Amino acid sequence: MEFSQIQSFVEAERKGSFRKAAKELFVSQSAISNRIKLLETELGVELFRRFRNGVILTDAGRTFLPYATRALYTLNEAKQVVPTNRVSGRSLLTIASTRVLGTYTVPAILSRLKDEYPDIRTHINIARSKEVLDLVVNKHVQIGLSRGLVHPDIDTRRLFDEDLVLITNPSHEFVVHGNVTINEVAREPLILYNAQSSYFLLIEEVCNEAGITPNVEIRVDSVDSIKSMVEIGLGVSFVPRSSIKKELENGTLCEIPMGPTSRMVISTCVLIHRSEKTDSTVKAFLSVLESFYSTWPKKIHKQL
């Protein structure tokens, strides 16, 4: 099992496509396909279900993903930390982030950090919210960015709230109708997240309050996969608004307004181990966050 195989697997899952993973890793699509095929042969299982316009994880793939993610993080961390001993005057800041934040929010924060603190180097680990909390609790990283999870050793502060918005492809009838109800959405084939996702739990809560059962057609593990499937008309879905700016501009997806009673909002928080709060690199990062979000810091006293 090689680093390139694990890296290709994780990137293909994140992008929902071998083609997009190849573009991200600057290799050919056939190289990604061959790496994953070798990985599947070694494990003796299929990791992806392959479609004309993308891929989604099989049950075996979902089981393998957290191990692959942790392995990739550990190897990448070693590549970052070891050279630090030879780079005079530079500090390393380790961060764990959820996939959506790592893709659509963290880059702008890191750009500001680089401008204001050029001597700080960063390493980012992408994980699920619960895994982000575990990494911070166990001091494997200094900073966590995720939904608002609470632990006695962790200082959790809300950064911002974001809406989950309904998306369809441009030819869907909802585009013509405009404002729709959650009951109408429940009759459509829904492409949703796995049952452990904070996004799924929020959507399920709104449906339960309305007394309806959603028609879940496909479950996937990434926002990018959901967007790809909605684009080709396999169903409708809810995604964070920040994740569809490019698709709205390009006209490949449409945001459908819903009534205020169906609004879904999720909080994004920064997690810091209490013993890390005096570290100079952590303090620098927090100062950048404070300049980004005027409402920060606000302590979270309960689990969200």
C-alpha positions in Angstrom: 0.0 0.0 0.0 1.7 3.2 -1.2 1.3 6.8 -0.2 0.2 7.8 -3.7 -2.6 5.2 -3.6 -3.9 6.4 -0.3 -3.6 10.0 -1.4 -5.5 9.3 -4.7 -8.2 7.4 -2.8 -8.8 10.3 -0.3 -8.7 13.0 -3.1 -11.1 11.0 -5.3 -13.6 10.7 -2.4 -13.2 14.4 -1.6 -13.8 15.5 -5.3 -16.3 12.8 -6.2 -14.5 12.2 -9.4 -11.3 10.5 -10.7 -10.9 13.3 -13.2 -11.1 16.1 -10.6 -8.8 14.2 -8.3 -6.2 13.9 -11.1 -6.4 17.6 -11.8 -5.9 18.4 -8.1 -2.9 16.0 -7.8 -1.4 17.0 -11.2 -1.4 13.5 -12.6 -3.4 11.8 -15.4 -6.9 10.3 -14.8 -5.5 6.9 -15.8 -2.9 7.2 -13.0 -5.6 7.8 -10.4 -7.6 4.9 -11.7 -4.7 2.6 -11.7 -3.6 3.6 -8.2 -7.1 3.0 -6.8 -7.4 -0.3 -8.7 -4.2 -1.5 -7.1 -5.4 -0.4 -3.7 -8.7 -2.3 -4.3 -6.8 -5.4 -5.4 -4.6 -5.3 -2.2 -7.7 -4.9 0.1 -9.8 -7.4 -1.9 -12.8 -5.1 -2.1 -14.2 -2.3 -4.4 -13.8 1.1 -2.7 -15.9 3.1 -5.2 -19.0 2.8 -7.2 -18.2 4.2 -10.6 -20.6 6.3 -12.7 -20.2 8.1 -16.0 -19.8 11.5 -14.2 -18.3 10.6 -10.9 -17.7 8.1 -8.1 -19.1 7.4 -4.7 -17.8 5.2 -1.9 -19.0 1.7 -1.4 -19.7 0.4 2.2 -16.1 -0.9 2.2 -14.8 2.5 1.0 -16.7 4.3 3.8 -15.1 1.9 6.3 -11.6 2.4 4.9 -11.9 6.3 4.6 -11.2 7.3 8.2 -8.1 5.0 8.3 -6.8 6.3 5.0 -7.4 9.9 6.2 -5.5 9.4 9.4 -2.7 7.6 7.6 -2.4 10.4 5.1 -2.5 13.0 7.8 0.3 11.3 9.8 2.5 11.0 6.7 1.9 14.6 5.7 2.5 15.8 9.2 5.9 14.0 9.2 6.8 15.6 5.9 6.0 19.0 7.5 7.5 18.6 10.9 10.8 17.0 10.1 12.0 19.9 7.8 11.0 22.3 10.5 14.0 21.3 12.5 16.2 22.7 9.6 14.2 25.9 8.9 15.5 28.5 11.3 13.1 31.1 12.7 9.8 29.5 11.3 7.1 27.9 13.4 4.6 25.2 12.4 0.9 25.5 13.2 -1.1 22.3 12.9 -4.9 22.5 12.1 -7.7 20.0 11.8 -10.6 21.1 9.7 -13.8 19.6 8.3 -13.8 19.0 4.5 -16.2 21.8 3.7 -14.4 24.4 5.8 -11.0 23.2 4.5 -12.2 23.6 0.9 -14.2 26.8 1.0 -13.2 28.8 4.2 -9.7 27.9 5.4 -7.8 29.1 2.2 -8.8 32.7 2.7 -7.9 32.5 6.4 -4.5 31.0 5.6 -3.9 33.7 3.0 -4.4 36.4 5.6 -2.2 34.5 8.1 0.6 34.3 5.5 0.3 38.1 4.9 0.4 39.0 8.6 2.7 36.2 9.9 5.0 35.0 7.1 7.1 33.0 9.5 4.3 30.7 10.4 4.0 27.5 8.4 0.8 25.5 8.5 -0.3 21.9 8.1 -4.0 21.1 7.6 -5.6 17.7 8.3 -9.1 17.2 6.8 -11.4 15.1 9.0 -15.0 14.8 10.2 -16.2 17.0 13.1 -15.9 14.3 15.7 -12.4 13.4 14.5 -11.4 17.1 14.5 -12.4 17.2 18.2 -10.5 14.0 19.0 -7.3 15.4 17.3 -7.5 18.6 19.4 -8.3 16.7 22.6 -5.3 14.4 22.1 -3.1 17.3 21.1 -2.3 15.9 17.7 -3.2 19.4 16.3 -3.3 22.8 17.9 -6.4 24.2 16.3 -9.7 22.6 15.2 -12.3 24.1 12.9 -15.6 22.3 12.9 -19.2 22.4 14.2 -19.6 23.2 17.8 -18.6 20.2 19.8 -17.9 20.5 23.5 -15.2 18.9 25.7 -14.0 19.9 29.2 -10.4 20.3 28.0 -11.4 22.4 24.9 -12.3 26.0 24.5 -15.0 26.1 21.8 -15.9 29.5 20.3 -18.4 30.2 17.4 -17.0 31.8 14.3 -20.0 32.2 12.1 -23.4 30.6 11.2 -24.1 29.4 7.7 -27.3 28.3 5.9 -27.8 25.0 4.2 -29.5 25.8 1.0 -31.6 23.7 -1.4 -29.9 23.1 -4.8 -31.1 21.7 -8.1 -29.9 21.5 -11.6 -31.0 24.4 -13.8 -33.7 22.4 -15.7 -35.5 21.3 -12.5 -39.1 22.4 -12.1 -38.3 24.1 -8.8 -36.4 26.7 -10.7 -39.6 27.8 -12.4 -41.8 27.5 -9.3 -39.5 29.5 -7.1 -40.2 29.3 -3.4 -40.9 25.7 -2.3 -41.9 24.0 1.0 -40.1 21.2 2.8 -43.1 18.9 2.0 -42.4 19.5 -1.8 -38.8 18.8 -1.3 -39.5 15.5 0.6 -41.2 14.1 -2.5 -38.1 14.7 -4.7 -35.2 12.2 -4.9 -32.8 13.5 -2.3 -29.0 13.1 -2.3 -27.9 13.3 1.3 -25.0 12.8 3.6 -24.3 9.7 5.7 -26.3 9.4 8.9 -23.3 10.5 11.1 -23.0 13.9 9.3 -24.0 17.0 11.2 -25.6 18.2 7.9 -27.8 15.1 7.7 -28.8 15.4 11.4 -29.9 19.0 10.8 -31.9 18.1 7.7 -33.5 15.2 9.5 -34.5 17.5 12.4 -36.3 19.9 10.0 -38.1 17.0 8.3 -39.1 15.5 11.7 -40.5 18.8 12.8 -42.6 19.0 9.6 -43.8 15.4 10.2 -42.4 14.1 6.9 -40.0 11.4 5.7 -37.6 12.5 3.0 -37.2 10.4 -0.1 -33.4 9.6 0.2 -32.3 8.3 -3.1 -28.5 8.4 -2.7 -26.1 8.8 0.3 -22.6 10.2 -0.2 -19.8 11.4 2.0 -18.8 14.7 0.4 -20.3 18.0 -0.8 -18.4 17.8 -4.1 -19.9 14.5 -4.9 -23.4 15.8 -4.1 -22.9 18.8 -6.3 -21.7 16.6 -9.2 -24.8 14.4 -8.9 -27.3 17.3 -8.6 -25.7 18.9 -11.7 -26.5 15.8 -13.8 -30.1 15.6 -12.5 -29.9 12.6 -10.1 -31.8 14.5 -7.4 -31.8 17.6 -5.2 -29.9 18.3 -2.1 -28.9 20.8 0.7 -25.4 22.1 0.9 -23.6 25.0 2.7 -24.1 28.2 0.7 -20.4 28.9 0.7 -19.8 25.7 -1.3 -21.8 26.7 -4.4 -20.5 30.2 -5.3 -18.7 29.0 -8.4 -21.5 26.7 -9.6 -24.1 29.6 -9.3 -21.8 31.9 -11.3 -21.3 29.2 -14.0 -25.0 28.4 -14.1 -24.5 24.6 -13.4 -26.6 24.7 -10.2 -29.5 26.7 -8.9 -30.3 27.8 -5.3 -34.0 27.4 -4.6 -35.5 29.6 -1.9 -37.6 28.1 0.9 -39.8 29.5 3.6 -38.4 30.8 6.9 -39.8 27.8 8.9 -37.6 25.5 6.8 -34.3 27.4 7.4 -31.4 25.3 8.3 -28.4 26.9 10.0 -25.2 25.3 11.2 -22.5 26.9 13.4 -18.8 26.8 12.6 -16.5 26.9 15.6 -12.8 27.1 16.5 -11.6 24.5 19.0 -8.5 25.1 21.1 -7.0 22.9 23.8 -6.8 25.0 26.9 -3.2 24.2 27.3 -2.4 25.6 23.8 -4.0 29.0 24.3 -0.8 30.7 25.2 1.2 29.3 22.3 2.4 32.2 20.1 1.4 30.6 16.8 -2.0 29.8 18.2 -2.5 33.3 19.4 -1.5 34.6 15.9 -4.0 32.4 14.2 -6.7 33.5 16.6 -6.0 37.1 16.0 -6.5 36.5 12.2 -9.8 34.8 13.0 -10.9 37.7 15.1 -10.1 40.1 12.2 -12.3 37.9 9.9 -15.3 37.4 12.1 -16.5 40.5 14.0 -18.9 38.4 16.2 -16.1 36.2 17.4 -15.3 35.1 20.1 -18.5 33.7 21.6 -18.2 30.7 23.9 -20.3 27.7 23.2 -21.7 26.2 26.4 -23.7 23.3 25.0 -23.3 20.7 22.3 -24.7 21.8 19.0 
